[in-house]
Amino acid sequence: MANPTDTALPTTFDPAAIEARWYSHWEANGLFRPERPEAEAYTIVNPPPNVTGSLHIGHALDNTLQDVVIRYERLRGKDALWVVGTDHAGIATQMVVERQMEARQDKRTNYSREAFVDKVWEWKAESGGTITNQLRRLGCSMDWGREQFTMDPHFTRAVIKTFVDLYNDGLIYRDKRLVNWDPKLKTAISDLEVETQTIAGSFWHLRYPLADGAKLDDGRDYIEVATTRPETMLADMAVAVHPDDERYKSVVGAQVILPITGRRIPIVADEHADPELGSGAVKVTPGHDFNDFEVGKRAGFAPADMLNMLDAEANVCQTADGLVPEEFLGLHRFKRDGVDGARELVVAKMKALGLLIPHVTKNKDGEEIEHDAEPRQIATPFGDRGGVVIEPWLTDQWYVNAAELAKKPIEAVRSGEVQIVPKTWEKTFFNWMENIQPWCVSRQLWWGHRIPAWFADDGRCFVAEDEAAAQALAGEGIALRQDEDVLDTWFSSALWPFATLGWPEGGAPLLQKHFPNSLLISGFDILFFWDARMMMMGFYNMGQKPWDTLYLHGLVRAADGAKMSKSKGNVVDPLGLIDQYGADALRFFMAAMESQGRDIKMDEKRVEGYRNFATKLWNAARFCQSNGIGASDTIKAPPARLAANQWIIGEVQACVAEIDKAMADLRFDAAANAIYQFTWSKFCDWYLELIKPVFAGDADPPPAIETRAVAGWALDQILVMLHPFMPFITEELWHKLGARPYELIVAQWPAPEAEVSKEATDAIDWVIDLTTSTRSAKNELGIAPGAKLAAWLAAPSDVAARTIERSSAAIERLARLTPVTIGEAPEGPAMQVTAGEDVFVIPLEGIVDIAAEKARLEKALAASQKEAKSLGGRLSNPAFAEKAKPEAVEKARADLAHHTGEVERLTAALARLG
């Protein structure tokens, strides 16, 4: 197959010059899913990003890990399918389109539902899916030829069928319950779309008069309650006290007369009331508080009878008993645009009635000052899209019996049928699933899958896949109107692992081969909102698990460990990093830092370091090319006699095994580190140095022919092993090094199938060990790296004796030791270096000023010991750890580690001097 390169390697590695070119080539030639009908299936599906979205750093992590896996399995010969698509994102998309309409002085309600939906489809065609092009920039090798959208016709059929089947099986029902209501968007939203913020608020203390002359044991004729939401008293239905609270036992069952409305409400005993908090008595508003809803049910109030005092925009409306005074009707719940709301009017009325208990403080002169309320910092729920305070609101909605659907997923994880990695997430999974609440799946939007339910005028409901089927259920002559609501986006995305493969068409070939999927990679933050629901729907619709393994990764945090947010200004743009360092460097950073679900701290210097790693590989390839080393034509390792060549073949085998084990365990960091260390250290730093003398002469002896074959093969293995992490540079070098019958993306995973001489590899390892020790010792004592030193070895090991005899030139060139004498070293100052079990003595007379060097090292050692002691004391002080900024604590730890290392290094250096 033709490839988009010429053969000469440019002097400088430029990621931008190759990335777009190779990606378009792969995609145009169908290389993301080569034809492999007989091969074993390997399948992953991407967590479908919102069609409104753009690539953020979390997407970059999530999709990098998926691409590493899918490229790895493709290289191993699997029929690797990575399903790609986007989610219609009901709320987000409708908001985007409505905002655009507002900018043109237009609005949704100027159109019919159908006309508005048409406008959303127009927006999608023109502007939707920006993120899919950004995923291409990241290098994601997705099956774009089968790109999915959750509102595609085939997907819509799957959604409607699932709803109807669940309804017919009694697992979907309509109920009146509290929901998270967004008064700005005027729809119910999921818990995931609620952001809790701590804001300045108040705590009001109110008197509720006891009815019928009842009194507390202390003689009071009222019961005191405290609240952060005084306006909701207009819909209070009870006061709750703890059943063991002696202060209130005499009035449990009595009533209070609710001020302002005059409503008589009971005093009930419920463990929700905390005797230690405030007065121990709490007002109960079951129609506007999730805890109160449960208290109300325990007190015997049916949800249908619970009072609602707010309309869809959070303005006060009349309650069912008609007791809200006229002056409150139409007021917003809070003060807005300078106009007092229901809260301010309630507080004013209670104060005028003498029923507001003031909060008393003292000024600097000791004088008491009364305030209407006690200031508090209050955790408050906000809608992440609408940006306003969420209102718990009592409405009729559609619910899924999640507790029933959760049973099989729980069993599957408990039995090991489905693996969760890291396993530590299992406890959280079980805790949530075993206490799961009914799942509200209806949303008050126009964009989305409209609920397939039709109502007759008498209130009867008919659920069917289309209007004709509903009419058949209702009978002729019965007028029907379809439910106005649409389904929660998570309902449709829960079908992603199988609806994307053709379900409910039972004979779909992709479905037969690729379901269950092999692996799901997702952020831990959507474990319940998406992952668990896919498990529910997989078992319900398909009768089996949706995937074998669920891998949950952590978050990408700012450099100081803080969560990234636009308000903090610490958000990192992955596209900017790609522009600066290349996609390969960013991808490698993500993989190398991902350690079984732990959060990743963003470190641009590390990204830059991996760009340098790519440059080192590029330069190594240029060296190879300049010495006639090019593309290999064998998967199996070439024959080798030279020790260096046998050694590199053995190291390739070890690296392949290390990566395979890491990938089997989903240890992305270990896999990345294995190929990094092999490429940088073993191949570039050692092997290329070891073979340089082979190419020193003009002749082309057999060792040079052998070495070119082995070096070209080893470099090929690097490109294949590194490809899942750095696809662009590896594909470019794959073709620059010689003509290939196929692209690297569809090459074969290494299979060296070689036996190497342990004697040969031990000799090379020994030379490397000696060289490393000698270089380190020189550095510690300030000896020039290139200085040649004489060395003595009194009792050489077998490997030392053989290697010194056969490879003295390599020892001289790499370790810079010459001559090496077998025997006792002369008397005088000397340093020792080791290689394996061998101890070399290197005289230092005339090499360094022993006294001056000792003085320098002792001074530096004392300074580092002092710093280490100071830092250790600071870090062991609990007050420092608690009060200092996290970045200060982190820096102190880093400084302590540095000085501790310096103490060890300098101590060793002094010991060398004797």
N, C-alpha and C positions, 0 to 999 in steps of 0.2 A: 504494500500500500504506500502511496506517495506520502512524504512527510514535509511539513512546511519549514525546512531548514536548509542551509548550505552546510558545508562540512568544517569550515575553519572556526575555531573557537575564538571569539573576541577577547581582547586582553582583560576587559572589565565585565563582571557579571552585572547585568541590568535586568531586574525582574520584570519591569514594565514592558520591556521589549518582547518578552516571550509569553507572558501570561494570557493575554487576550487571544493571541495567535493559536496557542495550543488548545485553549478551551473550545474555541469555535471549531477547531479541527476535530477534536474528540466528539463533540456533539453532532456535527454534520455527518460524521461517519458512523454514527450509532454505536460508539465504543463504550458508552456507559452501560449498555446491556447487550453484549455480543450474543449471537445465537448459540445457545448451549442447551438444546432441548433434552439431552440425555444426562446432563450434569446434575449433581445434587443441588437442591434449591437452598439459597440463603437470602432471607428477606428481612428488610427493615422498612419501617414507614417513618417519615419525618413528622414531628409534631407540627401540624399545619399552622404556619404563621397567619396572622390576620391579613386579609387582603389589603387592609389600609396601612400595614406596617412597613417599617424599614429596618435594615439590619442593625441590631445593637450588639453589644459585646457578649450578652448571654446567648443570642443566636449564633454568634461566631464560635463559641465554645461548643454548644450543642451540636451544631452541624459539622464542625471539625471532627469531633469524636465519631459521629456517624460515618463520615467520609473515610476516616482512617480504617474503620471496620470493613466498610463495603469494598474499598480498594484492596485491602488485605485478602478478603475472601474471594474477590474476583481473580487476583493473582494466584490463588490456590486452586483455581479451576472451577469454582462454584458457579451455578447459574444465579448470579448475584443481582437481586432486584432491590433498588431503593425507590420506594414509592414517594412521589413528591406532589405537593398541592398546597392550596391555601384554604383558609376558613373564611366563610362569608361574614363572620364577626358582626352579628346583628346590630348591637348597640353602636359600636364604633363606626361602622360603615354608614348607618343612618345619620349619625351625628355629622360625619364629614360632608355628606351630601346636603344636609339641612343647613350647615354653616355656609356652604357655597351659595345656597339659595338666598340665605339672609344677606350675603354680601351683594346680591343683586336685587335687594328689596323684594324678595320673593319668599314664599314659605310653603311647607308641605301641604297644609290644609287648603291651599288654592287648587289642589289637584285631587283627582280620584285616587284611590289606593293603587289601582292598576297603573295609572299614569305616573305616579311617584315611583313605583317599583321599576318601571321602564327607565326612569331617569337614573336610578341606581345602577342598572345594567349598563347604561351609557357611560356612567362614571367609571365603572369597572373596566370597560373596554378601552377607555382613554387613559386612565390613571392608576387603575388597580394593579396589584402585582409588582410594584416597584421592587419589593424584596426578592422576587425570583431572579431578577437580573443581578442583584447584589450577591445572592448565593452563588451565582456563576463566578463572580469575581473572587469569591473565597475558594473556588475550585471544586465545588460539590458535584460529584459525579452521579447525579440523579437521573432517573429515567424520564427525561422531559417529554418524550414522545407519548407518555401516558399521564401527563400532568392532570391532576384532579382539582375539583372545586366543589365545596360542600353544597352548592346550589345547582350543580349540574343535574340534568334530568334523571340520569340513572341513579345518582346519589339521592335525589329527592324521593324516588320510588322506594329506596331502601329505608329512608327515614319514615315515610308514611306507613309502610308495611309494619315497621317495628312498633310504631305508636298503636296501630290498630290491633296487632297481635297482643301487645301488653294489655290493652284495654279489654280485649275479649278474654284474656286470662286473669282478669281481675287485678292486674298489677299496675294499672294506671287508673286514677280516679280523680274526681273533682271534689274539692274540699275548701272550707273556709278556714284559713289559718293566717298567722302573721307572716309577712314577708319583708325583706329589705326593700323599701320603696324609695325610688329616687324621684323627688318631687319636681326636679327640673326636667328629667327625661320622661317622667310619668310612666315608669315601668318598674316591675319587680326586677331586682338584680341578684346575682349569686353572691355567696360569701366571698368568693375570689375577687369580686369587683368592689368590695368594701375595703377602704383603707382607714384604719384607726389612727387618729391624730390626737395628741394631748394639747388641749387648748385651755386658756384661762376661762373659768366659769364661776358659778356661785352655788352655794348650798343654802336653801331657804328652810326655815323651821316654821311649821304651821300648826295651829290649833284646830282640831276637828271636834266640835261639841258632841258629847254623848247624848243620846236620845232618851226620852222617857224617864228623866231624872236619875239615870245611872251615874255612878261615881266610881273612881278608882279607890283602892284601899287607902291611898294617901289623901283622899278627899277631893281630888281634882274632878271637875265635871267635863273634862275634855281629854282627848288623847293627842299627844304630840307626834307629828310625823315630820320627816325631813326629806327633801327632794332637790334634785338638780333641774327638774322640769315641772315647775309649778303649773304651767298652762294645761298639763294633761289632767289636772284634778277635775276638769270639766267632765271627764269621762271615767272618773274613779268608780269602782264597783265594790270595793271592800278595803278594809285595813287589816293587815296581817301582823300577828305577834307569834313569837315562838311558843310552842305548846308547854315548854318547861319554864317559861318566864313567869315567876311568881307575881310580878307586878300587875299582870294583866289577866290572870286566870279567872278572876271574878267577873270580867266583862266579855270573855269569849262567848259569842252567840248574841251579845247585845248589838245595838246599832249606833252609828253616829249619823248626825245630820250634816251632809256635805255642804259647806258654805257655798254661797253664790248660786248653786243650783237647787239647794233644798232637798237633794236626793237622799233617801235613807239607805245606808249601806251597812252590811254586817261587819263585825269584827271576827276574823277567822284565825284559827291556830294553824300555822304552817312553818315548817323548819327553814324555809327560805329567809324568814326574819331572823336577824342576828342580834341576840340580846346585848352583845358588846358594842354594837355599832349605833351611835346616836341614841335615840330614845328606846330603841329596840322595837319600834312599831314602824311599819312601812305602808304607804299608800299602794293600792293595787289597781293598775289600769291595764287590764288584760288586752284591750284593743290597741295598745301603743307601747308595749314593752314585752320582750321575749320571755323574760323570767316571770313577769306578771301573768302572761298568757298561761303558763303552766300552773301557777298558783291558782288562777281563776278556774282552770279545769278541775283541779283538785278540790276546789271549793264548791264545785257543782254547776258552774256556769257553762252552758253549751256555747261553742264558738259562734253559732248563729245568733246568740243572744248577747254577745259581748258588744259593748258600746264603741262606736267610732265617732270621733269628734272632728276629723280632718278630711278634706277632700283630696283629690289626686295631686293638687298643687300645694298641699299643706296649709290651706286656709280653713278656718273654723267653719264647720257645718253643724247642722242640728243633729243631736243624738236621737236614737229611736224613741226615747221616752219624752222628747220635746222639752227638756229642762234647761237647756243652755240659753241664757238670756239673749235677747235680740241684739244688744249692743256688741256682743262678741262675734256674731255671725259675719263671715267674710273677712275677718281679720287674719293676717298671716300669723303663723305660730310664733315667729320671732320679729323683733324690730327690723324694719326693712326700709331703706331709702329715707331714713330719718323719721319714719312713722312708727309709733308704738304698735306692738303686736299683742297677741293674746297673752303672752307671758307678762308683759309690763302691766296690762290691765288687771290680770289676776292678782299680781303682787300689790297693786294700788288698792284694789277692792278689799283684799285680806287685811291690809294695813288699816284702811278706813274702818273695817269691822272690829279692829282690835284683835285680830286672829293671827297676825304675823309676829312671831317671836323674834325680837331683834338679836343681832350678833353684837356682843359688847367687847370693845377693846379699850385699852388705856393709852392716853397720850404720854409724852415724856414727863408731864407734870403729875401723872397718876390719875388724871381725870378720866372718867368713863365716857366713852363715845359709843352711841348706838348706830348700827348699820342694818340695812334691810337684810343682808345676807352675808354669809361667810365666804370669802374668796377661796376657790379651789382650782387645782389643775385637774381637768376632767378628760378622760379618754373618750373621744367622740367619733362615731363612725361617719365617714364621708364616702360618697360615690366617687370612684376613681375616674369616671368619665364626666359626670355632671358637675362634680366639684362642690356639691352642697351636702348638708347634713342629711344622712339617711333617716327616714321615718319608718319605724316598725308599723306596719299598716295591715289591717284586717281585710282581706279580700278573698274572693273566690278564685282559686287557681287550680291548675292541673298538677297532680303529684304522682310520682312514681314510688312504688313500695320498695324503696332501696334496701330495707332490711332483709327482705326476701331474696332480692337479687344478689345481695352481698354474701350469702351463705356459701355458694360454690367457690367464689374467689378466696374466701377465708380458708376453706378446706384445701384448695389448690396450693396456697402458699404454705400452710401448715404442714402439708404432706411432702413438700419439696417439688411438686409438679411444676410450679412456677417459682423460679429463683429470683429473689430480690437482692441486688448488689448495690451498695454494701448491705450485708445482712442486718446491720444495726437498725435499718429502717423498718424491719418487720414488726417490732414492738409498736411503733407509731401506726403502722398500717392496721394491725389488729385492734388497737385501741379505738381508732376512728371507725373502722368497719363494724365492729361489734356494738358500737353505740350510735350507729348512723341514723339520721333523721329522714323523714320523707323528703324526697327531692322535688322541689318546685321547678317544673319544666316549661311553664308558660311565661311569655313576655309580651308586654303591651306595645308592640312595634308593628310596623308594616313590612319591614325587610326581614325575610327569613322564611322558614317552612311554616306555612299556615296550618294551624291545628285542624286535623281532619274530623271535625265534630260539627254537627248541624243540630240546631235547636228548633223545636216546634213552639208555637205560641203558648202552649200549656206547660212549657218548661222541660218537656221530655228531650233527651239528648240521643242522637244517633251517630255513632262513630263508624266510619267506613272509609275505604280508600279513595272514593270520589263521590261527587254529589248524587250521581245516578244510583250508586249502591246505597247511599244514605236514604234516598227517596224510596227505594225498594223496601228498606227496613221500616220506614215510616208509613208507607202505604200511599196510594194515590189520593190527591186532593189535600194533602197535609202541607201547608206552607212551611218551608225551612229556611233558616238563615245560618250561614257558616260562622263559627267562632271567629271573632276578630283578631285573636291573639296568634302569635307565632311561637315556635319552640325555642327553648334555650339553646344557644349555640353549642353548648357541651353535649346536648342530646344527640345532635347529628355527628359531632366529631367522635363520639363514643363508638361509632360504627366504622371508623377509619380503617382498622386493620383488615376488614373483609369487604366492606362496601366499595373500597377502592379497587378490589380485585374482581369485581363483577357481581357480587351478591346483590339481590336475591336470585340471580340467574344461577340455578344449581349446577349447571353443567359448565360454567365458565372455566376454561382450562387454567387460567392463572390462579383461580381460587383453589382448584384441586391440587395444584403443585405448591403454591406459596402460602397457604394457610394451614396451620398456624404460622405466624411470622417467627423468625428466629430470635430476634432481639428488639427491645424498645429502649432507646436512650432518651431520657427526659430530665428536666430539672426537678429537684425534689419538691419544688413549690407547686407543681401540678399533679402530685401523687394522687390526691383525692378527687380533684376536679376533672381530670382526664384519664390518668392511668387506671385508677380503680374502676371508673365507669366503663372503660374499654373491656376490663375483665368481666364486669357484670354483663355487658351486651354480648361479649364473645361467648360466654357460657349460655346465655339465653337464646341467642339467634343461631349459633353454630354448634352448640352442645359441647364446646371444648374451649380451652384457653386460647387467648389471642396471640400469645407469644410464649416462648420458653423462658426467657430471662428479661427482667426489667432492671436496667442500670440507671441509677439516680445520681446525677452529678451535682456539685455545689454551685454556688454563685461566684461570679467574678466581682471582686470588691476593689475599691480604690487602693492605692499603694499603702495607705495607713490602716487598711482593714475596714474602713467605713463602707456602708452600703452606698452604691452609686445612686445619685438622684439629681435631677435637673436643678432642684432648689439649692442643693449644695454646690452645684457647679463642678462636680467631680466625675461627670460622665465621660467615658472614653469612646471615641468613634472608631470602630474597627476599620472602616473604609479609609480613614485618615492614616491609620497604621499600615494598611496595605499600600497606600500611596507612597509612604515613606520607606518602608522596609521590605515590601513584597508580601504576597499572600503566604508563601512558603514559611517565612519567618514567623508570622503571626500564628499560623497553624501549628508549627512545631512548638511554639511557646505554650499554646493551649494544651496540647497533648502532654508535653513534658511536665506541666504543672498540675495536671489532673490526677489526683491521687485518691481514688475510691471515695468520691463524694465530698472531699474537703473543699472548702471555699478557696478560691484562687485570688491572690493579691496581684493586682495589675502592676507590672514592672516593665516599663518601656525599655530599660537598659537590657533586660533579658531578651526582649524581642530584637533589639539591635544586635545582641550577642548571637542570636540564631541567624540573623542576616550575615554576620561574620562567618558563621559556620558554613553557610551556603557558599560564601566567597572562597573559603578554604577548599571546599570540595571542587569548586570551579577551577581553582588554580592547580589542584592535584590532577584534575583531568587534563589541563593544558600541559602539565609536565609529562603526563603519560603520552599525550598526543605527539609532543615534540620528540619523544624517544621511541616512536613507532609502536606504541601500545594502543591498541584499538579494540573494536568490538569483538567479543568472543563468539564462537559458533557452537558452544557446548553448554549444556545444563550441568552435566557432571564435571567435576574438577579435572583439569588437564593433568597428565603425568608430571611428576616433579621429583627431582633428585636433590636440588640445592636446599639447604636447611631453611633458608629464609622463605623459599616458596612453599615448602612443606608446612612451615609455621603459619603462613598467612592462610593456607587452605584449612588448617585446623582451627584457626581463629574465626574464619567464616562459618564453619560448622557450629562452633560454640555460640556465635552471635545468632544464627538462625534458631538454634534451640532455645536461646534465652528469649528471643522475641516471640516465638511460638508459645512458650509457657506464659509469658506476660499477657499475650492477647487472649489465651484461653482463660486466664484469670481476670480479664478486663482491667489489667494494670497498665493503663496507657503511659503513665510516667516511666514505668520500668522498661516498656518496649522502646520508648523514645530514647531513654538513657542508653540502652544497649546499642542501638545503631549509632548514636552520637559518639559514644566512647570508642566503638570499633572504627568508625570513619576517621575521627579526629586523631585519636591516639595510635591505634594499632596500624591502620593503613597509611595515613598521611605522615605521622611523626616518626614511625619506626620502619614500616615495610619499605616505603619509598626511599628512606635513607639507607636501608640495608642493601637495596638493589642498585643504587646509583653507580657503584664501581663496575657493575656488570656492563654498563653502557659507556664506560669511560674511553675505550679504545675505538679505533676505526673499524676493526674487524667485527664480524658478526658470528662469534663462536656459539656452540650449542647451548651454553648457559644463558646467553642473551635470547636465543630463540625460545627456550623453555620459559624464561622469565617474562618475556613479552606475552606469552600465552597465559601464564598464571596471573600476571598483573592485570591483563585485560579481563580475564574471567572474574577476578576478585573485585575489580571496579564495577563490572556488570552486576555482581551480587549486591554490592552497596546500593546501586541505583534501584534495583528491585526492592530490597528491604527498606530503603528510605522512601520509596515512592508513595506509600500510603500517607506519610507525614508531609512530604515536600513533593507534590506531584509535578510541578512545573519545571523546576530545575532538573529533576531527574529525567523527565521525558526529553528535554532539550539535549542533555548530555548523551542520553541513550542514542540519539540520532547523529549527534556531532561526532561521535567516536567511530562511526562506520555505518555502512548500509545495513538495514535491518528488514527482515521480511514482515515484521509486524511492530505495532506501537508498544511501548513499555506498559501502558495501562492494561494490556491484555497479554503480557508476558507470563512466564511461569515462575512461581515461587521457588527460591533456591532449593536444590536437592543435590548437594555436593557428592554424596556417595563415594567418599574417598577414605583411604586408610593412610595415616601419616606416621612417620617414625617419631616415637616419643623421644628418642635420643636427639633427633634434630630439633624438635620443638623445645625440649628442655635447654638445649644449647642457646637458642635464640632468647628464650625467657631469661636465661642467666645473664647474657650480654645486656639485655634491657634493664635488668635489675641492677647490675653493676653500673651501668651508665647513669641511671636515675639517682642512685646513691651518691655517685661521684659529683654529679651536677649539683645536687642538693648541698653536699658538704662544701663545695667551692662557693656556692652562693652565701652560705652561712658565714664563711670566713673571708668573704670579699675577694676571692681569687678570681681572676678573669676566666670566663667560661672556656675560652680557647686555649688556655695555658696547658701545655703537656706536662704531666707529672709522672715521676717514676713510682712504681708500686712493688711491694713485696707480699708474697703469699707463702706463709710457712708450711701449711699442710693442706694442699688443694684437695677438694672433693673430686670424684671421678669426672663429673660434668665439667668442673673447672679445668682439670688437667687436659681433657679432650678439647675443650673450647679454646684454651690458650694456645694449644699446639696448632689447631686448624684455623682459628679465626683471629689471629693476633692483629691482622690489618683492620678488622671490624672493631676490635677493642680500642685500637689506637684512634681510629677515625671517629667513633661515637663517644667512648668514655674518655678519650684524650689521655690514656694511660700508656706510657712507653718509656723505657721498657718495663715489662712485667717480669719480675724475677721470682722464681720458686725458691724460697729459703727465708731465713730470719732477716728482718730489717735491721739496718745499722742503728746504733744508739742515737738519741737526740729527739727533739720535739717532732711529733708526728700526729697525723689524724688517721682514724680508722673508717673504712667504708665496708659495707657488706653486700654480698650477692648470694642469695640463698643462705647456705650454712657457712660460706667462705668469708673470712675476715681479712681484708687487705690493709696493710700499713703503708701510709704515704708520708715520707719525711717532709717536714715543712721548713727545715733550715734553709734560709735564703729565699724562701717563698713568701713568708709573711713575717712581720715584726711581732713575735709572740707576745711580748710584754704589752705593746700598744694595743694589739688585738684583744688581749684579755681585758685590758682596762676599758676598751670600748664596749665589749660585750657585757661586762659587769655593770657598767653604768646604764646601759639599755635595759638589762635584766632588772635592776633595782627600780627603774622608772615603771616598767610594766608590772612588777610585783606590787608597787604602791597603788597604781591605778586599779589593778584587779581587786585588791583588798578594799579600796574605797567603793568601787562599783558593787562588789559583792555585799558589802554592808548596806548600801542604799537599797538594793533589790530585796534584801532579806527583811527590810523594814516594811511591815504591812501598810503603814501610813503612806509610804511612797507609792506603792502599787495601787492603792485605792484612790489617792488624790491627784496623782500626776496624770497628764494627758497620755492616752494610749501610745502615741508616737514617741513620747519621751521615755516611757517604759521600754518600748521596743528598741530604741536607740541604746539605752543603757545595757540591755541584754546583748545586743550586737557588739558593743564596745567591750563588755566583759569577755565575750567569746574570743574577740580579737586579742586582748591582752593575755588571756589564759593561754592561747596558742603561742603568743610571743614568748611567754615564760618557758614553755616547753621547748621551743625552738632554740632560744638563747642558752638555756641550760644544756641542751645537747651540744651546741656549738662549743661551749666552754669545756665540756667533757672531752670533746675531740682534741682540744689543745693539751689535755693532760694536766 
